[in-house]
């Protein structure tokens, strides 16, 4: 029995989701979304964390951790649960996060999945994307969908994961699960190979790079059903995120391919239930003829409007679902408001539903305080890194960026931002577009807009030469702000 097992068993018994071990801190655990120290546990050293990991990680992962400074694998305690393990290094030493993967795959009903997702499971071909922030339950949703297919269809399913989380027992389907770095070199390589393995359905755990995205779209285009995940806040932005990954010269082609192959996008987030625990909230985009036309014509900004009128086809927005759950008393109106992406939209829906907005000012202040605190933590981490190595260009840029672009006045310091960004750019011989872009933001914060424009133009030029047209294009909006004598705010 590994020493970490007792902490993991306790985590599962407490209905927790994550265990954190970090050098210089006691163990922390996340229960129902809240992170807190494990009572009665000592502070771990970097060596303690590494020793614990050596007991549960394959040798190849330990080698990767000690040479490349991060690694992923899975670990199982029989009769308890499987765990996704991420090991990494920070400025204090070795750290790890272990996430619980339940042994039993949850059902549609247990996860509160929208009914239209059963329709997605019965498609013969196309691309279905599950999107949401880290820790929102995307892997669990996909597992439930694959299990539903396994119970209701006779197909060959290939999953490509890093690591394998839920283990599927064949029922009506033949299922082959492949783990990146153990059974295959990469997502892209496994996905390309899958086309020669007679699949009906392919699950790609994550589309991390351009090549994987391209092959996934091609796989759907050639008559296979492909499920995958992204990290975006809502359904509409998932479409644009995929397109933006490609060079500008190929984006029209990708729009056309997505318009033909994309079947649906499900975005999800987790909310705190009033009675305790958490519940997933879903936004669903069904790609009908009208949505496909918007994708093809580069009008994805109009997709949310179509979603409002597509309820009969199973579409729903976060605003709709958050309001419904608040009306039913499943989640608080305050939490629904905080989770909502479009605040104006949910305020309108609250008024129509008769929900009070009395909490709004207090909630906004609490949200602002939390955001400022998170920004302070990021700032302090970068400043600590500079204390160790004053020549750390990444840390120099990180501090300069926050001091030059933060939406919170108490964190901004234009003079210091310029000094740090100039040092970073100088260390990089004024040839790094990221550092120059940060320097432009810092100059704008000080009101030196001519210098801000010069730095940004130079960054655009370098990004263009490096064939990173998407990054160059993104800087154009910032450049327009500077030409209007306006500073940039990282909202």
C-alpha positions as CSV (number, residue, x, y, z in Angstrom):
1,X,0.0,0.0,0.0
2,X,1.4,3.3,-1.1
3,X,1.7,6.0,1.6
4,X,-0.5,8.4,-0.4
5,X,-3.4,5.8,-0.4
6,X,-4.7,6.8,3.1
7,X,-5.0,10.5,1.9
8,X,-6.8,9.4,-1.3
9,X,-9.1,7.0,0.5
10,X,-10.0,9.8,3.0
11,X,-10.6,12.1,0.0
12,X,-13.0,9.7,-1.6
13,X,-14.9,9.0,1.6
14,X,-15.4,12.8,2.0
15,X,-16.7,13.1,-1.5
16,X,-13.7,15.2,-2.5
17,X,-12.5,15.7,-6.0
18,X,-8.8,16.6,-5.8
19,X,-5.7,16.2,-3.6
20,X,-2.8,18.7,-3.7
21,X,0.7,18.0,-2.4
22,X,3.1,20.9,-2.7
23,X,6.6,21.5,-1.3
24,X,6.4,23.8,1.7
25,X,2.7,23.2,2.4
26,X,0.6,20.5,4.1
27,X,-1.7,18.5,1.8
28,X,-4.8,20.3,0.6
29,X,-8.0,18.7,-0.7
30,X,-11.0,20.1,-2.7
31,X,-14.4,19.1,-1.5
32,X,-17.5,20.4,-3.3
33,X,-15.3,23.0,-5.0
34,X,-13.7,24.4,-1.8
35,X,-10.0,23.9,-1.2
36,X,-8.8,23.4,2.4
37,X,-5.8,21.9,4.2
38,X,-6.1,18.2,5.3
39,X,-6.4,18.3,9.1
40,X,-3.5,17.0,11.1
41,X,-1.1,16.6,8.2
42,X,2.5,17.9,8.3
43,X,4.2,20.3,5.8
44,X,5.7,18.3,2.9
45,X,9.1,18.9,1.5
46,X,9.9,18.6,-2.2
47,X,11.6,15.3,-1.4
48,X,8.5,14.0,0.4
49,X,6.3,14.7,-2.7
50,X,8.8,13.0,-5.0
51,X,9.1,10.0,-2.8
52,X,5.3,9.7,-2.6
53,X,5.1,9.9,-6.4
54,X,7.8,7.3,-6.9
55,X,5.5,4.8,-5.1
56,X,2.7,5.2,-7.6
57,X,4.1,6.5,-10.9
58,X,5.8,4.4,-13.6
59,X,9.5,4.9,-13.9
60,X,9.0,6.6,-17.3
61,X,6.8,9.2,-15.7
62,X,9.3,9.9,-12.9
63,X,12.0,10.3,-15.5
64,X,9.8,12.8,-17.4
65,X,9.0,14.7,-14.2
66,X,12.7,15.0,-13.2
67,X,13.9,16.0,-16.7
68,X,10.9,17.9,-18.2
69,X,9.3,19.0,-14.9
70,X,5.7,17.8,-15.5
71,X,4.0,14.5,-16.3
72,X,0.6,12.8,-16.3
73,X,-0.5,9.3,-15.5
74,X,-3.3,7.3,-13.9
75,X,-3.3,5.5,-10.5
76,X,-5.8,3.0,-9.2
77,X,-6.7,1.8,-5.7
78,X,-8.8,-1.3,-6.3
79,X,-12.3,-1.0,-4.9
80,X,-11.9,2.7,-4.2
81,X,-11.3,4.7,-7.4
82,X,-8.9,5.6,-10.2
83,X,-7.0,8.9,-10.1
84,X,-5.6,11.2,-12.7
85,X,-2.2,12.2,-11.5
86,X,-0.3,15.3,-12.6
87,X,3.2,15.8,-11.3
88,X,5.1,19.1,-11.8
89,X,7.7,21.5,-10.4
90,X,7.2,25.0,-9.1
91,X,9.7,27.4,-7.6
92,X,9.7,25.5,-4.3
93,X,10.1,22.0,-5.7
94,X,7.9,19.0,-6.7
95,X,4.1,19.1,-6.5
96,X,1.3,16.9,-7.6
97,X,-2.5,17.0,-8.0
98,X,-4.6,13.8,-8.0
99,X,-8.1,14.0,-9.3
100,X,-10.7,11.3,-8.4
101,X,-12.1,9.3,-11.3
102,X,-15.1,7.3,-9.9
103,X,-15.0,3.5,-10.6
104,X,-18.6,3.5,-11.7
105,X,-19.4,5.6,-14.8
106,X,-22.3,8.0,-14.0
107,X,-25.5,7.9,-16.0
108,X,-27.2,10.7,-18.0
109,X,-29.7,11.1,-15.2
110,X,-27.0,11.3,-12.4
111,X,-25.2,14.0,-14.3
112,X,-28.3,15.9,-15.3
113,X,-27.3,15.8,-19.0
114,X,-29.6,17.5,-21.5
115,X,-31.8,15.1,-23.4
116,X,-30.4,16.3,-26.8
117,X,-27.0,14.7,-25.8
118,X,-28.6,11.3,-26.4
119,X,-29.2,12.4,-29.9
120,X,-25.5,13.3,-30.3
121,X,-24.6,9.8,-29.1
122,X,-26.7,8.2,-31.9
123,X,-25.2,10.2,-34.7
124,X,-23.5,8.2,-37.5
125,X,-20.8,10.8,-38.2
126,X,-19.6,14.3,-37.4
127,X,-17.8,16.2,-34.7
128,X,-19.2,16.8,-31.1
129,X,-17.2,19.1,-28.8
130,X,-17.5,19.2,-25.0
131,X,-16.0,22.4,-23.7
132,X,-15.6,24.2,-20.4
133,X,-12.9,25.3,-17.9
134,X,-10.5,22.8,-16.2
135,X,-12.3,20.8,-13.5
136,X,-15.8,21.3,-14.9
137,X,-16.5,17.6,-15.5
138,X,-15.8,17.3,-19.2
139,X,-14.2,13.9,-18.9
140,X,-17.1,12.6,-16.8
141,X,-19.6,13.8,-19.4
142,X,-17.7,12.1,-22.2
143,X,-17.5,8.9,-20.2
144,X,-21.3,8.9,-19.7
145,X,-21.8,9.5,-23.4
146,X,-19.5,6.7,-24.4
147,X,-21.1,4.4,-21.9
148,X,-24.6,5.2,-23.3
149,X,-23.3,4.3,-26.8
150,X,-21.8,1.1,-25.4
151,X,-25.2,0.1,-24.1
152,X,-27.3,1.1,-27.1
153,X,-25.2,0.6,-30.3
154,X,-23.0,-2.1,-31.9
155,X,-19.9,-0.1,-32.9
156,X,-16.1,0.0,-32.7
157,X,-15.0,2.8,-30.4
158,X,-11.4,4.0,-30.1
159,X,-10.5,6.4,-27.3
160,X,-7.2,8.3,-27.2
161,X,-6.6,9.8,-23.7
162,X,-3.8,11.3,-21.6
163,X,-4.1,9.5,-19.2
164,X,-6.9,6.9,-19.5
165,X,-9.4,8.0,-16.8
166,X,-12.7,5.9,-16.9
167,X,-12.2,2.3,-18.0
168,X,-15.0,1.1,-20.2
169,X,-16.1,-2.6,-20.1
170,X,-17.4,-3.7,-23.6
171,X,-21.2,-4.2,-23.6
172,X,-22.5,-3.9,-27.1
173,X,-19.4,-2.2,-28.5
174,X,-15.8,-3.2,-29.1
175,X,-13.8,-0.6,-27.2
176,X,-10.1,0.0,-27.5
177,X,-8.6,2.6,-25.1
178,X,-5.1,4.0,-25.9
179,X,-3.1,6.2,-23.6
180,X,-0.7,8.8,-24.9
181,X,3.0,8.2,-24.0
182,X,2.2,4.6,-23.0
183,X,0.3,3.1,-26.0
184,X,1.0,5.8,-28.5
185,X,3.4,8.7,-29.1
186,X,0.9,11.5,-29.4
187,X,-2.8,12.4,-29.9
188,X,-2.1,13.2,-33.6
189,X,-0.3,10.0,-34.3
190,X,-3.0,7.8,-32.6
191,X,-5.7,9.7,-34.4
192,X,-4.1,9.2,-37.8
193,X,-3.6,5.5,-37.0
194,X,-7.2,5.1,-35.9
195,X,-8.4,5.7,-39.5
196,X,-6.7,2.3,-40.4
197,X,-8.3,0.5,-37.4
198,X,-11.9,0.3,-38.6
199,X,-13.4,2.7,-36.1
200,X,-17.0,3.9,-36.0
201,X,-16.5,6.3,-33.2
202,X,-13.3,8.0,-32.0
203,X,-12.9,9.9,-28.7
204,X,-10.0,12.4,-28.6
205,X,-9.4,13.3,-24.9
206,X,-8.1,16.8,-25.8
207,X,-7.2,18.7,-28.9
208,X,-3.9,20.3,-27.7
209,X,-2.4,21.2,-31.1
210,X,-3.1,22.3,-34.6
211,X,-2.3,18.9,-36.1
212,X,-4.7,17.0,-33.8
213,X,-7.5,19.5,-34.5
214,X,-7.0,19.1,-38.3
215,X,-7.0,15.3,-38.2
216,X,-10.1,15.3,-35.9
217,X,-12.0,17.4,-38.4
218,X,-10.8,15.2,-41.3
219,X,-11.8,12.1,-39.4
220,X,-15.3,13.5,-38.9
221,X,-15.4,14.5,-42.5
222,X,-14.6,11.0,-43.7
223,X,-17.7,9.5,-42.1
224,X,-16.8,8.9,-38.5
225,X,-18.3,10.2,-35.2
226,X,-15.7,12.1,-33.2
227,X,-16.0,13.3,-29.7
228,X,-13.4,15.7,-28.2
229,X,-12.9,18.5,-25.6
230,X,-11.8,22.1,-25.6
231,X,-11.2,24.7,-22.9
232,X,-13.6,27.6,-23.6
233,X,-16.2,29.3,-21.5
234,X,-19.2,28.9,-23.8
235,X,-20.3,27.0,-26.9
236,X,-20.0,29.8,-29.5
237,X,-16.4,30.7,-28.5
238,X,-15.4,27.0,-29.0
239,X,-16.1,27.3,-32.7
240,X,-14.0,30.5,-33.0
241,X,-11.2,29.1,-30.9
242,X,-10.8,26.2,-33.3
243,X,-10.7,28.4,-36.3
244,X,-8.3,30.9,-34.8
245,X,-5.8,28.1,-34.2
246,X,-5.2,27.8,-37.9
247,X,-3.1,30.2,-40.1
248,X,-5.1,33.0,-41.5
249,X,-4.8,31.7,-45.0
250,X,-6.5,28.4,-44.1
251,X,-9.3,29.8,-41.9
252,X,-11.9,30.0,-44.6
253,X,-11.3,26.3,-45.5
254,X,-11.6,25.3,-41.9
255,X,-14.8,27.3,-41.5
256,X,-16.2,25.4,-44.4
257,X,-15.1,22.0,-43.0
258,X,-16.5,22.8,-39.6
259,X,-19.8,24.0,-41.1
260,X,-20.1,20.5,-42.8
261,X,-18.9,18.3,-39.9
262,X,-19.7,20.0,-36.6
263,X,-22.9,18.5,-35.1
264,X,-22.9,20.1,-31.6
265,X,-21.1,21.8,-28.9
266,X,-21.8,21.3,-25.2
267,X,-20.3,23.8,-22.7
268,X,-20.5,23.1,-19.0
269,X,-19.7,24.6,-15.7
270,X,-20.1,23.4,-12.1
271,X,-22.3,25.3,-9.6
272,X,-22.7,24.9,-5.8
273,X,-26.1,23.4,-4.8
274,X,-27.9,25.1,-2.0
275,X,-28.3,21.7,-0.3
276,X,-24.6,20.9,-0.6
277,X,-22.5,19.4,-3.4
278,X,-22.3,20.6,-6.9
279,X,-24.3,20.3,-10.1
280,X,-23.3,20.7,-13.7
281,X,-25.0,23.4,-15.8
282,X,-25.0,23.0,-19.5
283,X,-25.1,25.2,-22.6
284,X,-26.0,23.4,-25.9
285,X,-25.4,24.4,-29.5
286,X,-27.0,22.2,-32.1
287,X,-25.5,22.9,-35.5
288,X,-28.5,23.2,-37.8
289,X,-28.5,24.7,-41.3
290,X,-28.7,28.3,-40.0
291,X,-25.8,27.8,-37.5
292,X,-23.7,26.1,-40.2
293,X,-24.2,29.1,-42.5
294,X,-23.0,31.5,-39.7
295,X,-19.9,29.4,-39.3
296,X,-19.2,29.3,-43.0
297,X,-19.8,33.1,-43.4
298,X,-17.5,34.0,-40.4
299,X,-20.5,35.3,-38.4
300,X,-20.1,33.2,-35.3
301,X,-20.8,36.2,-33.1
302,X,-24.5,35.8,-34.1
303,X,-24.7,32.2,-32.9
304,X,-25.9,33.1,-29.4
305,X,-29.0,34.8,-30.9
306,X,-29.8,31.6,-32.8
307,X,-29.4,29.6,-29.7
308,X,-32.1,31.7,-28.0
309,X,-34.6,30.7,-30.8
310,X,-33.5,27.0,-31.1
311,X,-35.0,25.6,-27.9
312,X,-37.2,23.2,-29.8
313,X,-34.1,21.6,-31.3
314,X,-32.5,21.1,-27.9
315,X,-30.5,24.3,-27.7
316,X,-30.1,26.1,-24.4
317,X,-27.8,28.9,-23.1
318,X,-26.1,29.2,-19.8
319,X,-28.4,32.1,-19.0
320,X,-31.5,29.9,-19.6
321,X,-30.2,27.0,-17.5
322,X,-28.8,29.0,-14.7
323,X,-32.1,30.9,-14.3
324,X,-34.0,27.7,-14.4
325,X,-31.9,26.1,-11.6
326,X,-32.2,29.3,-9.5
327,X,-36.0,29.4,-9.9
328,X,-36.2,25.7,-8.8
329,X,-34.0,26.5,-5.8
330,X,-31.3,24.1,-6.8
331,X,-28.6,26.8,-6.8
332,X,-28.7,30.3,-5.4
333,X,-29.5,33.3,-7.6
334,X,-26.2,34.9,-6.4
335,X,-24.2,31.9,-7.6
336,X,-26.1,31.8,-10.9
337,X,-25.3,35.4,-11.5
338,X,-21.6,34.9,-10.7
339,X,-21.4,31.9,-13.0
340,X,-23.2,33.7,-15.9
341,X,-20.9,34.9,-18.7
342,X,-23.4,37.4,-20.1
343,X,-24.4,39.5,-17.1
344,X,-26.9,41.7,-19.0
345,X,-28.7,38.6,-20.4
346,X,-29.0,36.9,-17.1
347,X,-30.3,40.1,-15.4
348,X,-33.0,40.3,-18.0
349,X,-33.9,36.6,-17.4
350,X,-33.9,37.1,-13.7
351,X,-36.4,40.0,-13.9
352,X,-38.7,38.0,-16.2
353,X,-38.5,35.1,-13.8
354,X,-39.2,37.3,-10.8
355,X,-35.8,36.7,-9.2
356,X,-34.4,39.4,-7.0
357,X,-31.1,41.1,-7.9
358,X,-30.7,42.6,-4.4
359,X,-27.5,40.6,-4.0
360,X,-25.9,42.1,-7.1
361,X,-23.7,44.9,-5.7
362,X,-22.5,42.6,-2.9
363,X,-21.8,39.8,-5.4
364,X,-20.0,42.1,-7.8
365,X,-17.8,43.3,-4.9
366,X,-17.1,39.8,-3.8
367,X,-16.3,38.8,-7.4
368,X,-14.0,41.8,-7.8
369,X,-12.2,41.0,-4.5
370,X,-11.7,37.4,-5.5
371,X,-10.3,38.5,-8.9
372,X,-8.0,41.0,-7.3
373,X,-6.8,38.4,-4.9
374,X,-6.1,35.9,-7.8
375,X,-4.2,38.6,-9.7
376,X,-2.2,39.4,-6.5
377,X,-1.3,35.7,-6.2
378,X,-0.1,35.5,-9.8
379,X,1.8,38.8,-9.3
380,X,3.5,37.6,-6.1
381,X,4.4,34.3,-7.7
382,X,6.2,36.1,-10.5
383,X,7.9,38.5,-8.1
384,X,9.1,35.5,-6.0
385,X,10.6,34.0,-9.2
386,X,12.4,37.3,-9.8
387,X,13.8,37.3,-6.3
388,X,15.4,33.9,-7.1
389,X,16.5,34.9,-10.7
390,X,16.4,38.6,-11.6
391,X,17.1,37.6,-15.2
392,X,14.0,35.5,-15.6
393,X,12.4,37.0,-18.7
394,X,9.1,35.1,-18.3
395,X,8.7,36.4,-14.8
396,X,9.7,40.0,-15.8
397,X,7.1,40.0,-18.5
398,X,4.4,38.5,-16.2
399,X,4.9,41.2,-13.6
400,X,5.1,44.0,-16.2
401,X,1.9,42.7,-17.9
402,X,-0.1,42.8,-14.7
403,X,1.3,46.2,-13.7
404,X,0.6,47.6,-17.1
405,X,-2.7,46.0,-18.0
406,X,-4.6,45.0,-14.9
407,X,-8.2,46.3,-14.8
408,X,-7.7,47.0,-11.1
409,X,-6.0,50.3,-10.4
410,X,-4.4,49.2,-7.2
411,X,-2.3,46.6,-9.1
412,X,-1.1,49.0,-11.9
413,X,2.3,50.7,-11.8
414,X,3.2,52.1,-15.2
415,X,6.7,53.2,-14.3
416,X,7.7,49.8,-12.8
417,X,6.0,48.0,-15.7
418,X,8.1,49.9,-18.2
419,X,11.3,49.2,-16.3
420,X,10.7,45.5,-16.0
421,X,9.5,45.1,-19.6
422,X,12.5,47.0,-21.0
423,X,14.8,44.7,-19.0
424,X,13.1,41.6,-20.4
425,X,13.2,42.9,-23.9
426,X,16.8,43.9,-23.6
427,X,17.7,40.4,-22.3
428,X,16.0,39.0,-25.3
429,X,17.9,41.4,-27.6
430,X,14.7,43.3,-28.5
431,X,13.8,40.4,-30.9
432,X,11.0,38.7,-28.8
433,X,7.5,39.7,-29.9
434,X,5.9,38.8,-26.6
435,X,8.2,41.0,-24.6
436,X,7.8,43.9,-27.1
437,X,4.0,43.5,-26.9
438,X,4.2,43.7,-23.1
439,X,6.5,46.8,-23.3
440,X,3.9,48.4,-25.6
441,X,1.2,47.9,-22.9
442,X,3.5,49.3,-20.2
443,X,4.3,52.4,-22.2
444,X,0.6,53.0,-22.8
445,X,-0.1,52.7,-19.1
446,X,2.4,55.6,-18.6
447,X,0.7,57.6,-21.4
448,X,3.6,57.2,-23.8
449,X,1.4,56.1,-26.7
450,X,3.9,56.8,-29.5
451,X,6.3,54.4,-27.9
452,X,3.5,51.9,-27.3
453,X,2.6,52.1,-31.0
454,X,6.2,51.5,-32.0
455,X,6.7,48.5,-29.8
456,X,3.4,47.0,-30.8
457,X,4.1,47.5,-34.5
458,X,7.5,45.8,-34.0
459,X,5.8,42.8,-32.2
460,X,3.2,42.5,-35.1
461,X,6.1,42.4,-37.6
462,X,8.0,39.7,-35.7
463,X,4.8,37.6,-35.2
464,X,4.1,37.9,-38.9
465,X,7.6,36.8,-39.8
466,X,7.3,33.8,-37.5
467,X,4.1,32.8,-39.4
468,X,2.0,33.5,-36.3
469,X,-0.6,35.6,-38.0
470,X,-3.3,35.0,-35.4
471,X,-1.2,36.6,-32.7
472,X,-0.3,39.5,-35.1
473,X,-4.0,40.0,-35.9
474,X,-4.9,40.0,-32.2
475,X,-2.4,42.9,-31.6
476,X,-4.2,45.0,-34.2
477,X,-7.1,45.8,-31.8
478,X,-4.6,46.8,-29.1
479,X,-2.8,49.0,-31.6
480,X,-6.0,50.8,-32.5
481,X,-6.5,51.5,-28.8
482,X,-3.1,53.1,-28.5
483,X,-3.8,55.2,-31.6
484,X,-6.8,56.6,-29.7
485,X,-4.5,57.4,-26.7
486,X,-6.2,54.7,-24.7
487,X,-4.4,52.1,-22.4
488,X,-5.0,48.4,-22.7
489,X,-7.0,46.6,-20.0
490,X,-6.8,42.8,-19.6
491,X,-10.5,42.4,-18.7
